[in-house]
């Protein structure tokens, strides 16, 4: 208790000194703050005036001259029945401009290139039909191979057939297409589901005894 009483006595004796020092420090801080604070000058706001000048436009404008008239081509007039025609009349020569380096026409769209069918198992041919040999080709002894592109449906039947290439006559190509349309396949499969598919089938024309 004696120590607490001594400390309280010291605080009471130094209280006035602490209060005086705090007052001086605060006063100096305020003086410095007002001294170093910048001054603001306020200027009156002046409205900005803008002027527009009116321009007088001319009442008439000079129009460009009209284009020259192009003479219409002469129209031939058919002579009336019984009217005499001057046989000495001259006919103006007709000239044609020859165009060089004419680009070839684009190839026809290919049905095979426009369709694509994905499958895991390819179709398998289970029924082959021999094509009918054309009589003229048989008599002429023509042999060869026709490569047919067939579209096989989900049930194994042929939906369409076309010639990819051949070394025979058009009549033999037609016979090969008719035979290919009668083929029967085991359908292609995508996983376990039957799907459409395309495949190439060669058909050979060969005479017996050759």
HULIN-V714876 format. One record per run of one state. SS is the DSSP state (@ for helix, = for strand, . for the rest). FROM is the first residue (numbers start at 1). TO is the last residue. Records with the same first field share a line. If there is no record, write none. Layout:
# HULIN-V714876
SS: FROM-TO / FROM-TO
This chain:
# HULIN-V714876
.: 1-1 / 37-110 / 115-120 / 122-123 / 128-134 / 141-143 / 153-156 / 167-169 / 181-183 / 187-187 / 191-192 / 196-196 / 206-210
@: 2-36 / 111-114 / 135-140 / 170-180
=: 121-121 / 124-127 / 144-152 / 157-166 / 184-186 / 188-190 / 193-195 / 197-205
